[in-house]
């Protein structure tokens, strides 16, 4: 059970039925988000496909049922279309044209369910000169300018895991697009096709930065601006024990509070914080100061204040942060920590996370719900159409 201040319930998307064509990365993450919010998600897994991640550790596959179907066969395709005919959403993350070649594209799906929201997740989008080429998070970040903006000035760009492109610019925009499509379908009776691409999403995420550039208050160079580590009041510093702290004292009042708490109140060099010419000198001064004590000593000095100083915790350490523990930001699922569903809803609540299903774990139950007899299911198994 989930402990702490976390309201469990059926979720605001209860009653929304989703068919997910199995994949990796952003599309499964979007399906996880929809499932966390209460949607009934059926994942169409490929029988006997080698896993990229062992299913019991595949957090993004949690909280849905699994139907293992070979969608390359006519019988397998027909089973998927029978599911689609009873569903609100289909999600797929294949290259453009692949779903059409499988006869599971928007035309075939809308023929059996006019109100279906057909969600498509790709890196490049459904068209354009790069649409049919391979890529990964780093590839899409590179061409959008997003990667160029991250990291130190004197080194190649830092690679931000795959959360900015795959999950931020990709999965979350897909989930938002699907929910918007479902709202429209329920009022009009007409479905839609959601073309969610990572390059589009990352471009959207950088909207504020584009505005700063147009205004002339953002340089197109790494570590030269007030939000990219260039400013001494918004960057990370190394401490005496080799651990790091994050300083985010952007506003003058927070900067003043930081100075008071770390014993530098009134120091003349810190009064020049708004002069970019002085940033390197101030940064060096603060780096030397923070290097005199271990990380947690600085945290103790600023705890409970508006100094905007925080420890840079490892993924393992974050599990024990007192604030995150109080909010139940991580929940235990079969002995493994999972991120809790987000966002939270005071009335509808969110669904309690369930372990990722084994491939094909719910095949018989789902086929029975579709009206297939035990004999028909056995025939599909013997032909290796389902597993």
Buried (B, 14 or more C-beta within 10 A) or exposed (E): EBEEEBEBBEBBBBEBBBBBBBBBBBBBBBBBBBBBBBBBBBBBBBBEEEEEEEBBEBBBBBBBBBBBBBBEBEBBBBBBBBBBEEBBBBBBBBBBEBBEEBBBBBEBBBEBBEBBBBBBBBBBBBEEEBBEEEBBBBBBBBBBBBBBBBBEEEEEBEEBEBEBBBBBBBBBBBBBBBBEBBEBBEEEEEBBBBBBBBBBBBBEBBEEBEEBBEEEEBBEEBBBBBBBBBBBBBBEBBBEEEBBBBBBBBEEEBBBBBBBBBEBEEEEBBEBBEEBEBBEEBBEBBBEBBBEBBBBBBBEBBEEEBBBBBBBBEEEEBEEBEEBBEBBBBBEBEEBBBBBBEEBBEEBBBBBBBBBBEBBBBBBEBBBEBEBEEEEBEBBBEEEBBB
